Amino acid sequence: MDIEDSAEGAAFRGEVRAFVSARRDELSIGRGAAPERVPDLRRAQALLHSAGLVGVTWPVEYGGRGGTPVQKVIVEQELDRAEVPRLIGWIGVGMCGPAIMAHGTEEQKRRYLTPMLNADEVWCQLFSEPGAGSDLAALSTRAVRDGDGWRISGQKVWTTGAQWCDYGILLARTDPSKPKHRGLTMFLLDMRAPGLTVRPLREMTGAAVFNEVFLDDVPVPDSARLGEIDGGWAVALTVLMNERYSVGGDGTVYGAGPDALTRAVADALPGLGTDRRAEILQEYAACWIEGLACRMTGNRMLTALSEGREPGPEGSAGKLASSALLKRAADLGLCLQGDDALFGASAAGDGTWQGIATFAPGISLAGGTTEVMKNILGERVLGLPPEPRLDKAAAATGGKER
């Protein structure tokens, strides 16, 4: 595993850094994705796409750069270094697009992928339900045949950005008589379709990034079906593996990079006593070491991808470790503020430690909960006995959540 830039990588990094520096004012559109910032965030993503910095590894014919996984990581590192806000279309680019490329028809690829990259169309993911979160296959949203198309009814929850999205990728049950993993189908959903209602959820951050989505007999053409009928679980696994990579499996820590923590510690140290300084430095060192381990785990995944191999358990391990590190780093950031920590801003994505701390629990849920990640690693990597799943082979109508 080589963690240093090659000559080609160093030259590419220089090009990316020069572009971002020259266009910093156009790219630094506040923090977070509050509705009033969405138009500016769309324009920022379009600007990055025009420079070949969105969809770096995607084929050129679908609007991508046709680049390498290494170049993709370099772009992400340089955007993070310049504190450029996360892409407004990160869910589409990171999760929905790869699923369409893997399972979609040629017509679907040409229709949806380029607008997804340039933020003409922003996407969300409609998976979780009130009764089916960690056990996604237990979902109850139904899609029934209606002539040449489908009618979808049900409820989704925790749908990030649904209130400003144009399309979504939705998993629904099409055959309740089959075991729960085998009667599911994936659809591409127009978020402005009749019968669809979005209700934002106010979070403890003070923001409303997550949403409930209600579907009341929503019409969907069969041309918007992604993959085979009743074959949606395979498509969902593609989405989920990319989601785990997107929310931390690459070794990054959402919103709390090492530079930010280093600056916070350096600013606080002069005002601390000897004993307190030792405690803070000890915790900072622990966070730094864990962050390095996360980045090295991400580099192992990067090495596998760059060599044309499928990555192993790095995605699940990196996601699990980086979620825990985010909470630990946020705790340290708050600790450095002392009593003043109670009075800081706390909106998600505002760049403060209050915002990071209140948003961190959501990251431990996204892309698979901590418990799910531990099950995956325990059963599939360590070979430990699986926990009982009495409903796995039962028909969905009679199955029970574990």
C-alpha positions as CSV (number, residue, x, y, z in Angstrom):
1,M,0.0,0.0,0.0
2,D,1.6,3.3,-1.2
3,I,0.2,6.3,0.6
4,E,2.3,8.9,-1.2
5,D,1.3,10.6,-4.4
6,S,2.9,9.3,-7.6
7,A,4.4,11.9,-10.0
8,E,1.1,11.8,-11.9
9,G,-1.0,12.0,-8.7
10,A,1.1,15.0,-7.5
11,A,0.6,16.8,-10.8
12,F,-3.2,16.1,-10.7
13,R,-3.4,17.3,-7.1
14,G,-1.7,20.6,-8.1
15,E,-4.2,21.1,-10.9
16,V,-7.1,20.5,-8.5
17,R,-5.7,22.7,-5.8
18,A,-5.1,25.6,-8.3
19,F,-8.7,25.4,-9.6
20,V,-10.3,25.3,-6.2
21,S,-8.1,28.2,-5.0
22,A,-9.0,30.3,-8.0
23,R,-12.8,29.6,-7.6
24,R,-12.9,29.6,-3.8
25,D,-15.5,32.3,-3.6
26,E,-17.9,30.5,-5.9
27,L,-17.4,27.2,-4.0
28,S,-17.5,28.3,-0.4
29,I,-21.3,28.5,0.0
30,G,-21.7,28.5,3.8
31,R,-22.1,25.2,5.6
32,G,-24.8,22.6,5.5
33,A,-27.6,22.4,3.0
34,A,-30.4,24.7,4.4
35,P,-33.1,25.3,1.7
36,E,-32.0,28.9,1.1
37,R,-28.5,27.7,0.1
38,V,-29.6,24.9,-2.2
39,P,-29.5,27.0,-5.4
40,D,-25.9,28.2,-4.6
41,L,-24.9,24.6,-3.8
42,R,-26.3,23.4,-7.1
43,R,-24.2,26.0,-8.9
44,A,-21.1,25.1,-7.0
45,Q,-21.5,21.4,-7.9
46,A,-22.1,22.4,-11.5
47,L,-18.9,24.4,-11.5
48,L,-16.9,21.4,-10.1
49,H,-18.5,19.1,-12.7
50,S,-17.5,21.5,-15.5
51,A,-13.9,21.0,-14.3
52,G,-14.1,17.2,-14.2
53,L,-14.2,17.1,-10.4
54,V,-17.5,15.4,-9.9
55,G,-18.0,11.8,-11.1
56,V,-14.2,11.4,-11.4
57,T,-14.3,7.7,-12.0
58,W,-17.5,7.6,-14.0
59,P,-17.4,6.9,-17.8
60,V,-17.1,9.9,-20.0
61,E,-20.2,9.0,-22.0
62,Y,-22.3,9.4,-18.8
63,G,-20.8,12.8,-17.9
64,G,-17.8,11.5,-15.8
65,R,-14.1,12.1,-16.1
66,G,-13.1,8.5,-16.8
67,G,-10.4,8.9,-14.1
68,T,-9.0,6.6,-11.5
69,P,-10.0,5.9,-7.9
70,V,-6.8,7.6,-6.8
71,Q,-7.8,10.8,-8.6
72,K,-11.3,10.7,-7.0
73,V,-9.7,10.6,-3.5
74,I,-7.3,13.4,-4.4
75,V,-10.3,15.6,-5.4
76,E,-12.1,14.8,-2.2
77,Q,-9.0,15.5,-0.1
78,E,-8.4,18.9,-1.8
79,L,-12.1,19.9,-1.5
80,D,-12.0,19.0,2.2
81,R,-8.7,20.8,2.6
82,A,-10.2,24.0,1.1
83,E,-13.3,23.5,3.4
84,V,-15.6,23.4,0.3
85,P,-19.1,22.3,1.4
86,R,-20.2,18.8,0.6
87,L,-21.9,18.3,-2.8
88,I,-25.6,19.0,-2.7
89,G,-25.9,15.9,-4.8
90,W,-23.6,13.6,-2.8
91,I,-26.3,10.9,-2.3
92,G,-27.0,10.7,-6.0
93,V,-23.3,10.8,-7.0
94,G,-22.2,8.5,-4.2
95,M,-25.0,5.9,-4.0
96,C,-27.8,6.3,-6.6
97,G,-25.6,6.8,-9.7
98,P,-23.4,3.7,-9.0
99,A,-26.6,1.6,-8.7
100,I,-27.9,2.9,-12.0
101,M,-24.6,2.2,-13.7
102,A,-24.6,-1.4,-12.3
103,H,-28.3,-2.3,-12.7
104,G,-29.9,0.2,-15.1
105,T,-30.8,0.1,-18.7
106,E,-28.8,2.1,-21.2
107,E,-31.7,4.5,-21.6
108,Q,-31.8,5.1,-17.8
109,K,-28.0,5.7,-17.7
110,R,-28.2,8.3,-20.5
111,R,-31.3,9.9,-19.1
112,Y,-30.2,10.3,-15.4
113,L,-26.5,10.2,-14.9
114,T,-25.2,13.4,-16.3
115,P,-28.0,15.6,-14.8
116,M,-27.1,13.9,-11.5
117,L,-23.4,14.9,-11.8
118,N,-24.0,18.6,-12.6
119,A,-26.8,19.0,-10.0
120,D,-29.5,19.7,-12.6
121,E,-31.3,16.9,-10.7
122,V,-30.6,16.1,-7.1
123,W,-31.3,12.7,-5.7
124,C,-32.3,11.1,-2.4
125,Q,-32.6,7.6,-1.1
126,L,-35.9,6.2,0.2
127,F,-35.1,3.0,2.1
128,S,-35.8,3.2,5.9
129,E,-39.3,2.9,7.2
130,P,-40.8,3.4,10.7
131,G,-40.9,-0.4,11.1
132,A,-37.9,-1.3,9.0
133,G,-34.7,0.5,9.8
134,S,-31.8,-1.8,10.5
135,D,-33.8,-4.7,9.1
136,L,-34.4,-3.1,5.8
137,A,-35.8,-6.2,4.1
138,A,-38.8,-6.0,6.5
139,L,-40.1,-2.9,4.8
140,S,-43.8,-2.7,4.0
141,T,-44.1,-0.1,1.3
142,R,-46.0,-1.8,-1.5
143,A,-45.7,-1.5,-5.3
144,V,-48.6,-3.1,-7.2
145,R,-49.1,-3.5,-10.9
146,D,-51.4,-0.9,-12.6
147,G,-51.6,-1.6,-16.3
148,D,-48.1,-1.0,-17.8
149,G,-46.9,0.7,-14.6
150,W,-47.0,0.6,-10.9
151,R,-48.8,2.2,-7.9
152,I,-46.7,2.7,-4.8
153,S,-48.1,3.3,-1.3
154,G,-46.3,3.4,2.1
155,Q,-44.1,5.6,4.2
156,K,-40.4,6.3,4.3
157,V,-38.4,8.0,7.0
158,W,-35.0,9.6,7.6
159,T,-34.8,10.6,3.9
160,T,-32.0,13.1,3.7
161,G,-32.7,16.2,1.6
162,A,-36.1,14.9,0.3
163,Q,-37.6,18.4,0.5
164,W,-35.2,19.8,-2.2
165,C,-34.6,16.6,-4.3
166,D,-35.9,16.0,-7.8
167,Y,-35.6,12.2,-7.9
168,G,-35.1,9.4,-5.4
169,I,-34.2,5.7,-5.5
170,L,-36.9,3.7,-3.7
171,L,-37.2,0.1,-2.5
172,A,-40.7,-1.4,-2.3
173,R,-42.3,-4.8,-1.8
174,T,-43.8,-6.3,-5.0
175,D,-44.4,-9.9,-3.9
176,P,-45.4,-10.3,-0.2
177,S,-45.7,-14.1,-0.6
178,K,-41.9,-14.5,-1.1
179,P,-39.3,-14.4,1.7
180,K,-38.7,-10.8,2.6
181,H,-35.4,-10.4,0.7
182,R,-36.8,-11.9,-2.5
183,G,-40.0,-9.9,-3.1
184,L,-38.5,-6.4,-3.3
185,T,-38.1,-4.2,-6.4
186,M,-36.2,-0.9,-6.8
187,F,-37.7,2.1,-8.5
188,L,-36.5,5.5,-9.7
189,L,-39.0,8.0,-8.2
190,D,-40.0,11.5,-9.4
191,M,-40.2,13.4,-6.1
192,R,-42.9,15.7,-7.6
193,A,-45.2,12.8,-8.5
194,P,-48.9,13.1,-7.5
195,G,-49.6,11.4,-4.2
196,L,-46.2,12.1,-2.7
197,T,-45.8,14.2,0.4
198,V,-42.6,15.3,2.2
199,R,-42.6,16.3,5.8
200,P,-39.3,17.6,7.2
201,L,-38.2,16.3,10.7
202,R,-36.7,18.9,13.1
203,E,-33.5,17.4,14.6
204,M,-31.7,18.2,17.8
205,T,-29.2,20.1,15.7
206,G,-31.9,22.7,15.0
207,A,-31.9,21.8,11.3
208,A,-34.3,19.7,9.3
209,V,-32.2,17.7,6.9
210,F,-34.1,14.4,7.4
211,N,-37.7,13.9,6.3
212,E,-40.7,11.6,6.4
213,V,-42.1,10.8,2.9
214,F,-45.6,9.6,2.5
215,L,-46.7,7.7,-0.7
216,D,-50.4,7.5,-1.5
217,D,-51.0,5.5,-4.6
218,V,-48.1,7.2,-6.4
219,P,-47.9,6.3,-10.1
220,V,-44.6,5.0,-11.4
221,P,-44.0,3.8,-15.0
222,D,-42.3,0.5,-15.5
223,S,-39.5,2.3,-17.4
224,A,-38.5,3.7,-13.9
225,R,-38.0,0.2,-12.5
226,L,-34.3,-0.4,-11.7
227,G,-33.3,-4.0,-12.2
228,E,-35.5,-7.1,-12.2
229,I,-38.9,-7.4,-10.7
230,D,-38.5,-8.9,-7.2
231,G,-34.7,-8.5,-7.6
232,G,-34.4,-5.3,-5.7
233,W,-32.3,-6.7,-2.9
234,A,-29.3,-7.0,-5.1
235,V,-29.7,-3.4,-6.2
236,A,-30.1,-2.3,-2.6
237,L,-26.9,-4.0,-1.6
238,T,-25.1,-2.0,-4.3
239,V,-26.5,1.2,-2.9
240,L,-25.7,0.2,0.7
241,M,-22.1,-0.7,0.0
242,N,-21.6,2.7,-1.7
243,E,-23.4,4.4,1.2
244,R,-21.0,2.9,3.7
245,Y,-18.1,4.2,1.7
246,S,-19.7,7.6,1.3
247,V,-20.3,8.2,5.0
248,G,-16.9,7.2,6.3
249,G,-15.8,3.9,4.9
250,D,-13.1,5.6,2.9
251,G,-11.4,6.6,6.1
252,T,-12.7,10.2,6.2
253,V,-14.5,11.6,9.3
254,Y,-17.5,13.7,8.3
255,G,-17.2,17.3,9.4
256,A,-14.3,16.8,11.8
257,G,-11.0,16.6,9.9
258,P,-7.7,16.3,11.7
259,D,-6.7,19.9,10.8
260,A,-9.8,21.3,12.5
261,L,-9.1,19.3,15.7
262,T,-5.4,20.3,15.6
263,R,-6.3,24.0,15.4
264,A,-8.8,23.7,18.2
265,V,-6.3,22.0,20.5
266,A,-3.5,24.5,19.6
267,D,-5.8,27.5,20.4
268,A,-6.9,26.0,23.8
269,L,-3.6,24.8,25.2
270,P,-2.1,28.2,26.3
271,G,-4.9,28.7,28.7
272,L,-4.8,25.3,30.4
273,G,-2.9,24.2,33.5
274,T,-0.2,21.5,33.4
275,D,-2.5,18.6,34.4
276,R,-5.3,19.7,32.1
277,R,-2.9,20.1,29.2
278,A,-1.6,16.5,29.7
279,E,-5.2,15.2,29.6
280,I,-6.1,17.1,26.5
281,L,-2.9,16.1,24.7
282,Q,-3.5,12.5,25.6
283,E,-7.0,12.5,24.2
284,Y,-5.9,14.4,21.1
285,A,-3.2,11.8,20.5
286,A,-5.8,9.1,20.8
287,C,-8.0,10.8,18.2
288,W,-5.1,11.4,15.9
289,I,-4.0,7.8,16.0
290,E,-7.6,6.6,15.4
291,G,-7.9,9.0,12.5
292,L,-4.7,7.7,11.0
293,A,-6.0,4.1,11.3
294,C,-9.2,5.2,9.6
295,R,-7.3,6.8,6.7
296,M,-5.1,3.8,6.3
297,T,-8.2,1.5,6.2
298,G,-9.5,3.8,3.5
299,N,-6.1,3.5,1.7
300,R,-6.4,-0.3,1.7
301,M,-9.8,0.1,-0.1
302,L,-8.3,2.6,-2.5
303,T,-5.4,0.2,-3.3
304,A,-7.9,-2.6,-4.0
305,L,-9.9,-0.4,-6.3
306,S,-6.9,1.0,-8.1
307,E,-5.7,-2.6,-8.8
308,G,-9.1,-3.6,-10.2
309,R,-9.9,-5.8,-7.1
310,E,-13.1,-5.8,-5.1
311,P,-12.5,-4.3,-1.7
312,G,-13.0,-6.5,1.3
313,P,-14.3,-5.6,4.7
314,E,-12.7,-2.2,4.7
315,G,-15.9,-0.4,4.0
316,S,-17.8,-1.8,7.0
317,A,-14.7,-1.5,9.3
318,G,-13.9,2.0,8.2
319,K,-17.5,3.1,8.6
320,L,-17.8,1.6,12.1
321,A,-14.5,3.2,13.2
322,S,-15.0,6.6,11.7
323,S,-18.5,6.9,13.2
324,A,-17.0,6.3,16.7
325,L,-14.1,8.7,16.0
326,L,-16.5,11.5,15.0
327,K,-18.2,11.3,18.4
328,R,-14.9,11.2,20.2
329,A,-13.5,14.1,18.3
330,A,-16.6,16.2,18.9
331,D,-16.5,15.4,22.6
332,L,-12.9,16.7,22.7
333,G,-13.8,19.8,20.7
334,L,-16.6,20.6,23.2
335,C,-14.3,19.9,26.1
336,L,-11.9,22.5,24.9
337,Q,-14.6,25.1,25.2
338,G,-15.3,24.5,28.8
339,D,-18.6,26.1,30.0
340,D,-18.8,28.0,26.8
341,A,-19.7,24.8,25.0
342,L,-23.3,25.2,26.2
343,F,-23.8,28.4,24.3
344,G,-22.3,27.7,20.9
345,A,-24.3,27.2,17.7
346,S,-25.4,23.7,16.9
347,A,-26.9,23.6,13.4
348,A,-25.9,20.6,11.4
349,G,-23.0,21.4,9.1
350,D,-22.3,24.8,10.6
351,G,-18.7,23.8,11.3
352,T,-18.9,24.2,15.1
353,W,-18.2,21.4,17.5
354,Q,-21.8,21.7,18.8
355,G,-23.0,21.1,15.3
356,I,-20.7,18.1,14.8
357,A,-21.6,16.6,18.2
358,T,-25.3,16.8,17.7
359,F,-25.1,15.5,14.1
360,A,-22.7,12.6,15.0
361,P,-25.4,10.2,16.2
362,G,-27.0,10.3,12.8
363,I,-23.7,9.2,11.2
364,S,-23.7,6.1,13.4
365,L,-27.0,5.2,11.9
366,A,-26.4,6.1,8.2
367,G,-25.3,3.3,5.9
368,G,-26.0,0.7,8.5
369,T,-26.1,1.1,12.3
370,T,-23.2,0.3,14.6
371,E,-24.9,-3.0,15.5
372,V,-25.3,-4.0,11.9
373,M,-21.7,-3.2,11.1
374,K,-20.6,-5.3,14.1
375,N,-22.8,-8.2,12.9
376,I,-21.4,-8.0,9.4
377,L,-17.8,-8.0,10.6
378,G,-18.4,-10.7,13.3
379,E,-20.2,-13.1,11.0
380,R,-18.7,-12.5,7.6
381,V,-15.1,-11.6,8.5
382,L,-14.4,-13.3,11.9
383,G,-16.6,-16.3,11.1
384,L,-18.6,-16.0,14.4
385,P,-21.9,-17.9,14.7
386,P,-24.8,-15.7,13.2
387,E,-27.5,-14.5,15.4
388,P,-30.9,-16.3,15.0
389,R,-33.0,-15.1,12.1
390,L,-36.3,-17.0,12.3
391,D,-38.0,-14.9,9.6
392,K,-35.3,-15.1,6.9
393,A,-37.1,-17.8,4.8
394,A,-40.6,-16.9,5.8
395,A,-43.0,-15.1,3.5
396,A,-42.9,-11.3,4.1
397,T,-46.5,-11.3,5.1
398,G,-45.8,-13.7,8.0
399,G,-42.2,-12.7,8.8
400,K,-41.3,-10.9,12.0
401,E,-38.6,-8.4,12.6
402,R,-35.6,-9.7,14.4
